[in-house]
Amino acid sequence: MHHSKKLINSVEHCVDDALNGLVAWNVGMQLVEGYRIVVRSDLDNIKGKVAVLSGGGSGHEPTHAGYVGAGMLSGCIAGDVFTSPPTGNISAAIRAMARAGAAGVLLIFNNYMGDQLNFGFALEEMKIERISVEMIIVGDDCAFTTQRKAGRRGLCGAILMLKIAGAMSEMGMSLDEIVQKLKSTLSKVGTLGICLSPCSIPGSQPTFSLEMDELELGMGIHGETGIERIKIMPADEVIQKMIDHMTNPTNESHLRIQAGDHIVLIVNNLGGLSCLELNIVAGSAIKYLGK
């Protein structure tokens, strides 16, 4: 296998170059010097409000730095591609929020071992410094029919959690109020991924292979194994299969929805689909859910 083609300067500096480029064309963002931390340019406006931080490995753009701004993230911490950010950087981001006068800091991140460890260590470190910090771990994967010891993987459901938390912060809600709202919402969020091709990491070979006539159902955001490989079929049929699996009561990680429920639908690109395909998928999902 050959390395995938990338329009970058170097593998070593691609994350830093990307973050520098992002803040260069977004006047509402700035980098914290010496760290891979992106924060709001108007950080003074979080004084007296809860600061919402997120982060994780790079390579999932626009997550997480693309969501920094009023009504969403106060800041984010970026790691290397598909690698959790170090604890020291997370702690530095929390301290930056405290210095700006935040009324507590909320950490929101996906359920992956590296993120749990590094964000968890930072939280404990901040408690020693008497900074008020809480964390929400998002696990919304509906792929596996039996619960795994590590719990449900985190997928794009985190986007909704970030938006809810950011909006509540702007409204002046307390840290406890935001945490309780997110905890009650988490059980109502579900995601299922599919892939048509393997992950493409700068400087690396494809992480797995799929035949030209195959797709994989239930893949994780780093290319983790899904639950089934099936033959390519029309988009309408793929979406029906996905929604049926997500809502099947025999699936222990299923999403509980019923007729009359109001649904927020996110059609998320794992990185390989064109806008043309995404629009087709969105139309298929809306049509099937409306039946």
Residue pairs with C-beta under 8 A, 6 or more apart in sequence:
1 205
1 206
1 209
2 205
3 203
3 204
3 205
4 200
4 201
4 202
4 204
4 205
4 206
6 14
6 200
6 202
6 203
8 14
8 17
8 202
9 17
11 202
11 203
14 81
14 202
15 36
15 58
15 78
15 79
15 80
15 81
16 36
18 58
18 61
19 31
19 36
19 38
19 65
19 78
20 31
22 29
22 38
22 65
22 66
23 29
23 30
23 31
23 38
27 41
28 40
28 41
28 42
28 68
28 69
28 70
29 38
29 39
29 40
29 41
29 65
29 68
29 69
30 38
30 39
30 40
30 41
31 37
31 38
31 39
32 38
32 39
32 75
32 92
32 93
32 96
35 77
35 89
35 92
35 93
36 77
36 78
36 79
36 85
36 89
37 75
37 76
37 77
37 78
37 89
37 92
37 93
37 96
38 65
38 68
38 75
38 76
38 78
39 68
39 74
39 75
39 93
39 96
40 46
40 68
40 69
40 70
40 73
40 74
40 75
42 70
43 74
43 96
43 100
44 100
44 101
45 70
46 74
46 97
46 100
46 101
46 102
46 169
47 100
47 101
47 102
48 101
48 102
48 103
48 172
49 102
49 103
49 169
49 170
49 172
50 102
50 103
50 104
50 105
50 106
50 165
50 168
50 169
50 173
50 174
50 175
50 178
51 74
51 75
51 97
51 100
51 102
51 104
51 105
51 106
51 169
52 72
52 73
52 74
52 105
52 106
52 108
52 162
52 165
52 166
52 169
53 73
53 74
53 75
53 76
53 77
53 90
53 93
53 94
53 97
53 105
53 106
53 107
53 108
54 64
54 67
54 73
54 76
54 77
54 107
54 108
54 109
54 158
54 162
55 64
55 76
55 77
55 78
55 79
55 85
55 90
55 93
55 109
55 115
55 119
56 63
56 64
56 78
56 79
56 84
56 85
56 109
56 110
56 112
56 115
57 78
57 79
57 80
57 81
57 82
57 83
57 84
57 85
57 114
57 222
58 78
58 79
58 80
58 81
58 82
58 83
59 81
59 82
59 201
60 221
60 271
63 158
63 159
64 73
64 76
64 77
64 78
65 76
65 78
67 73
67 76
67 159
67 162
68 74
68 75
68 76
70 166
70 170
71 163
71 166
71 167
71 170
72 162
72 163
72 166
72 167
73 162
73 166
74 97
74 102
74 166
74 169
75 93
75 96
75 97
76 93
77 85
77 89
77 90
77 93
78 85
79 85
79 86
81 201
81 202
82 201
82 222
83 114
84 112
84 114
84 115
84 117
84 118
84 119
85 118
86 118
87 118
87 119
87 121
87 122
87 125
90 107
90 118
90 119
90 122
91 122
91 125
91 126
94 105
94 107
94 122
94 126
94 131
94 133
95 126
95 129
95 131
97 105
98 105
98 131
103 132
103 174
103 175
104 132
104 133
104 134
104 174
104 175
105 126
105 131
105 132
105 133
105 134
105 175
106 133
106 134
106 135
106 136
106 165
106 169
106 175
106 178
106 179
107 119
107 122
107 123
107 133
107 134
107 135
107 136
108 135
108 136
108 138
108 158
108 161
108 162
108 165
108 182
109 115
109 116
109 119
109 135
109 136
109 137
109 138
109 154
109 158
110 137
110 138
110 139
110 153
110 154
110 155
110 158
110 221
111 137
111 138
111 139
111 150
111 151
111 152
111 153
111 154
112 153
112 154
112 222
113 150
116 137
119 135
120 135
123 133
123 134
123 135
126 133
127 133
132 175
134 175
134 179
136 161
136 165
136 179
136 182
136 183
136 186
137 154
138 154
138 157
138 158
138 161
138 186
138 189
139 151
139 152
139 153
139 154
139 186
140 152
140 154
140 155
140 156
140 157
140 158
140 186
140 189
140 190
140 191
141 152
141 153
141 154
141 155
141 190
141 191
141 192
141 193
141 218
141 220
141 253
142 152
142 190
142 191
142 192
142 245
142 246
142 251
142 253
142 254
142 255
143 153
143 192
143 193
143 217
143 218
143 226
143 227
143 245
143 253
144 152
144 218
144 227
144 252
144 253
145 227
145 250
145 251
145 252
145 253
146 252
147 252
147 253
152 253
153 220
153 221
153 224
154 221
155 191
155 192
155 193
155 220
155 221
155 268
156 191
156 266
156 268
157 186
157 189
157 190
157 191
157 266
159 266
159 268
160 185
160 189
160 264
160 266
161 182
161 185
161 186
161 189
164 178
164 181
164 182
164 185
165 178
165 182
168 177
168 178
168 181
169 178
173 181
188 255
188 256
189 255
190 246
190 253
190 254
190 255
191 266
191 268
192 217
192 218
192 242
192 245
192 246
193 218
193 219
193 220
193 221
193 226
193 270
194 215
194 216
194 217
194 218
194 219
194 226
194 238
194 242
195 210
195 215
195 216
195 219
195 223
195 226
195 270
195 272
196 210
196 215
196 232
196 272
196 273
197 206
197 210
197 272
198 206
198 207
198 208
198 209
198 210
198 223
199 206
199 207
199 208
199 222
199 223
199 271
200 206
200 271
200 272
201 207
207 222
207 223
208 223
210 216
210 229
213 231
213 232
214 229
214 230
214 231
214 232
215 229
215 230
215 231
215 232
215 238
216 226
216 228
216 229
216 230
217 226
217 227
217 228
217 229
217 230
217 241
217 242
217 245
218 226
218 227
218 228
218 245
219 225
219 226
219 270
220 226
221 270
230 241
235 277
235 280
235 281
235 284
236 284
236 287
236 288
238 284
239 281
239 284
239 285
239 288
240 284
240 288
243 285
243 288
243 289
245 251
245 254
246 254
246 255
247 254
247 255
247 256
247 257
248 254
257 263
263 289
265 282
265 285
265 286
265 289
267 278
267 281
267 282
267 285
269 278
273 281
